[in-house]
């Protein structure tokens, strides 16, 4: 790897995703490091601050939203894209407020991730949906918003929503409804 290769840190608890994405990014000329936990990610950033990073929103034992400010405190110029299979408006807004340059829903390929890491500013020409979201999608968004308001505390969120904690946990384990 050349001395001037850009450093990319991939933070995701899915080992297969890390392997495939790291290989794809190395082929594109990046010096890639992977981390599967918050601790590994912070140690990697302290050792060699990356130029860019992908950050999974839902790590096994922590939240990417909680890790994002720590990551940027150690590497302020790092461009971070948050990736998730559990997208919601609330988490997208928070990720951007916390310093992410973009937020992508999985599955996202290497080219989509690179484009989002390199893109400056927003896209005023983005497609606007022709119809409002479904009731199931609105429900998912509301649950995510209340969960965010309670700092990810499932018991407090369940109380606020007036539902049983286990019911909420089952809903959260499902993939979000598309539209």
C-alpha positions, 0 to 999 in steps of 0.5 A: 500500500502506498504511503499516501493511500487514504485510511478507511476504518470500517466499524461493523459487528458483521464479520462478513460485511467487514471482510467483503467491504474491506476487500472492495475498498482495498481494490479501490486503493484505500488502506483499510482497517476494520473494527467490530467493537467500540473499543477496537474502533477507538484503539484503531483511531488512536493508533492511526486516525482515518481519513474516512470511516463507515460506522454501523448504527447498531453495534452488538453492544453499543450504538454507533450514535454514541460512538460517533462523537468519540470517533470525531473527537479523536479524528476531527477531519474524518468523514463518517458515513453511518450505515444501518439496516434499521433506518429511521428519520430520527436516527438519520437526523441525529447522525447528521447532527452528531457529525456524520456526512451521510447516512445509508441504508444497508445493503449499500455497495462500495461505490455507494459508500464511496460516493456518499463519503466523497460528496459535499453538501446535499442533493436538491434533486433527490426524488420525493416520494409520490405517496405518504409513508404507510401506517407501519412505516409511520409506527416504526418512525415513531418508535425510533423517535421515542427510543432516541428520546430515551437514549435507547432505553427500551424499558423507558421507551415501552412505558412512554409508548404504553406497551409491554417491553417484550412487545417493543423488543419484538418490534425492534428486532424486525426490519423496518417497513420500507414505505 
